[in-house]
Amino acid sequence: MKIIVVDDEFAALNTFLYHVIDKYDIEIKMFMKNPLDSIEYTQKHKVDAAFLDINLLDVDGIDLAEKLIHIQPDILIVFISGYAFDKEEINKRVGQNLLGFCNKPYKPEILDKYMLKILNAKNRPVINIKTFGAFNIFLNDRPILFLSSKSQELLALLVDRNGATVTMGEAICSL
C-alpha cells in the first residue's frame, strides 16, 4: 500500500513518520519543499491514500486533494492541520474520498485510526453478482463455486427478492 504525506513542516513529517514507520506494511512518500511534486508522483504511481496539510505555502491543500482525486478517483484523503478549518466546505469539495481530519500535533491513536481505516478500505473484497443469463457470483473477479445447484438457486432467489421476506413455502416452490 502506498501513502503520500504532503506538509511544509519538517517536524510534522518527522512526527508522522515516527508514529507509523514500523507499525504498518506501507510505502510512504513525503513531500515538503514542493507540494506540487505529489501530483506528478500520483500520475506515475498508484497511491492508496494521501495525508495533506490544509495550509501549504505554495498551494491550498484542498485544491491539491481535488487534483489528486482527478488523477486517481479512488484515493483516500486525510487532512492534517494545526489551524481551524471548515469541515463542511471541505466535505463538499472532496466528497466520498474524504476519510477524515487529523489535528497537529499528531496523536498516535488518531493516526492509528486512520491507518487502520485505509488498510480496511483497501483490503475489502469485491463481490459482483451476475443475474442475467446464468446466475453467478464473483469474489475479486473469481467465480464462487457452490456445493450444490440448489444452494445456488436459493441464493439467486434471495438476490432476486432484494431483501424482501421469502417464506419456506415460497423457497420450496421456487426450487
C-alpha positions as CSV (number, residue, x, y, z in Angstrom):
1,M,0.0,0.0,0.0
2,K,1.3,3.5,-0.9
3,I,0.7,6.6,1.1
4,I,1.8,10.2,0.4
5,V,2.2,12.8,3.0
6,V,2.3,16.5,2.0
7,D,3.3,19.0,4.6
8,D,5.6,22.0,4.6
9,E,6.8,21.5,8.2
10,F,9.7,19.1,8.7
11,A,8.8,18.5,12.3
12,A,5.3,17.4,11.3
13,L,6.6,15.0,8.6
14,N,9.1,13.6,11.1
15,T,6.5,13.0,13.7
16,F,4.2,11.3,11.2
17,L,6.9,9.0,10.1
18,Y,7.9,8.2,13.7
19,H,4.4,7.1,14.5
20,V,3.8,4.8,11.5
21,I,7.2,3.7,10.3
22,D,7.4,0.2,11.9
23,K,3.7,-0.4,12.5
24,Y,2.3,-0.9,9.0
25,D,3.2,-2.6,5.8
26,I,3.2,0.6,3.8
27,E,5.3,2.6,1.4
28,I,5.4,6.3,2.3
29,K,6.5,9.2,0.0
30,M,6.8,12.6,1.7
31,F,6.6,16.0,0.0
32,M,7.7,19.1,1.8
33,K,9.6,21.6,-0.3
34,N,7.4,21.3,-3.4
35,P,3.9,20.0,-2.7
36,L,3.0,20.0,-6.4
37,D,5.5,17.2,-6.9
38,S,2.9,15.0,-5.3
39,I,0.7,15.5,-8.4
40,E,3.5,14.2,-10.7
41,Y,4.2,11.3,-8.4
42,T,0.5,10.3,-8.3
43,Q,0.3,10.4,-12.1
44,K,3.1,7.8,-12.2
45,H,2.3,5.6,-9.2
46,K,-0.8,4.0,-7.7
47,V,-1.4,5.9,-4.4
48,D,-4.0,4.5,-1.9
49,A,-4.2,7.5,0.5
50,A,-2.9,11.0,1.0
51,F,-2.3,12.9,4.2
52,L,-2.4,16.5,3.2
53,D,-1.7,19.7,5.2
54,I,-4.5,22.2,4.5
55,N,-2.4,25.3,4.8
56,L,0.6,24.8,2.5
57,L,2.8,27.6,1.3
58,D,2.5,27.1,-2.5
59,V,-0.9,25.5,-2.8
60,D,-4.1,25.1,-0.8
61,G,-4.3,21.5,0.5
62,I,-8.0,21.2,-0.5
63,D,-7.1,22.2,-4.1
64,L,-4.3,19.7,-4.1
65,A,-6.8,17.0,-2.9
66,E,-9.1,17.8,-5.8
67,K,-6.2,17.4,-8.3
68,L,-5.2,14.1,-6.8
69,I,-8.7,12.8,-6.9
70,H,-9.0,13.8,-10.6
71,I,-5.9,11.7,-11.2
72,Q,-6.9,8.7,-9.0
73,P,-10.6,8.7,-8.3
74,D,-10.3,6.1,-5.5
75,I,-7.6,7.8,-3.5
76,L,-8.5,8.4,0.2
77,I,-7.8,11.8,1.7
78,V,-7.0,12.7,5.3
79,F,-6.4,16.4,6.0
80,I,-3.9,17.4,8.6
81,S,-3.7,20.9,10.1
82,G,-2.9,22.8,13.2
83,Y,-5.4,25.5,12.4
84,A,-9.2,25.8,12.3
85,F,-10.9,24.9,9.0
86,D,-14.5,24.5,7.6
87,K,-15.1,20.7,7.6
88,E,-18.5,21.1,5.8
89,E,-16.9,23.0,2.9
90,I,-14.1,20.5,2.7
91,N,-16.6,17.6,2.7
92,K,-18.5,19.2,-0.2
93,R,-15.4,19.6,-2.3
94,V,-13.7,16.3,-1.6
95,G,-16.8,14.1,-1.1
96,Q,-16.5,10.3,-0.7
97,N,-12.7,10.4,-0.9
98,L,-12.6,12.3,2.5
99,L,-11.6,9.9,5.2
100,G,-11.2,12.5,7.9
101,F,-9.2,15.1,9.7
102,C,-6.1,14.9,11.9
103,N,-5.0,17.8,14.0
104,K,-1.4,18.7,14.7
105,P,0.4,17.8,16.9
106,Y,-0.4,14.2,15.9
107,K,-1.8,11.9,18.5
108,P,-0.7,8.3,17.8
109,E,-4.2,6.8,18.4
110,I,-5.7,9.2,15.7
111,L,-3.0,8.2,13.2
112,D,-3.6,4.5,14.0
113,K,-7.3,5.0,13.5
114,Y,-6.8,6.4,10.0
115,M,-4.2,3.9,9.0
116,L,-6.5,1.0,10.0
117,K,-9.3,2.6,8.1
118,I,-7.1,2.9,5.0
119,L,-5.9,-0.7,5.3
120,N,-9.5,-2.0,5.8
121,A,-10.8,0.1,2.9
122,K,-8.1,-1.2,0.5
123,N,-8.4,-4.8,1.6
124,R,-12.2,-5.2,1.2
125,P,-13.3,-8.0,-1.1
126,V,-15.1,-7.0,-4.2
127,I,-18.3,-9.0,-4.8
128,N,-20.1,-9.0,-8.2
129,I,-23.3,-10.8,-8.9
130,K,-24.4,-11.6,-12.4
131,T,-28.1,-12.1,-12.6
132,F,-28.8,-12.2,-16.4
133,G,-28.2,-15.4,-18.2
134,A,-26.7,-17.8,-15.7
135,F,-26.6,-16.7,-12.1
136,N,-23.0,-16.3,-10.9
137,I,-21.2,-14.6,-8.0
138,F,-17.6,-13.4,-8.3
139,L,-15.3,-12.6,-5.4
140,N,-12.4,-10.4,-6.5
141,D,-13.2,-11.5,-10.2
142,R,-13.0,-15.2,-9.3
143,P,-16.2,-17.3,-9.5
144,I,-17.6,-18.8,-6.3
145,L,-18.3,-22.5,-6.7
146,F,-21.4,-23.8,-5.0
147,L,-21.5,-27.3,-3.4
148,S,-25.0,-27.9,-4.9
149,S,-27.1,-26.3,-7.5
150,K,-30.0,-25.9,-5.0
151,S,-27.9,-23.7,-2.8
152,Q,-27.0,-21.5,-5.8
153,E,-30.7,-21.4,-6.8
154,L,-31.7,-20.4,-3.3
155,L,-29.2,-17.6,-3.2
156,A,-30.4,-16.5,-6.7
157,L,-34.0,-16.4,-5.3
158,L,-32.9,-14.3,-2.3
159,V,-30.9,-11.9,-4.5
160,D,-34.0,-11.6,-6.8
161,R,-36.2,-10.6,-3.8
162,N,-33.7,-7.8,-3.0
163,G,-34.0,-8.2,0.8
164,A,-37.8,-8.9,0.9
165,T,-39.0,-11.8,3.0
166,V,-39.1,-15.3,1.5
167,T,-41.1,-17.9,3.3
168,M,-40.0,-21.5,3.5
169,G,-43.0,-22.5,1.3
170,E,-42.0,-19.9,-1.4
171,A,-38.5,-21.2,-1.4
172,I,-39.6,-24.8,-1.7
173,C,-41.9,-24.0,-4.6
174,S,-39.3,-22.0,-6.4
175,L,-36.6,-24.6,-6.0
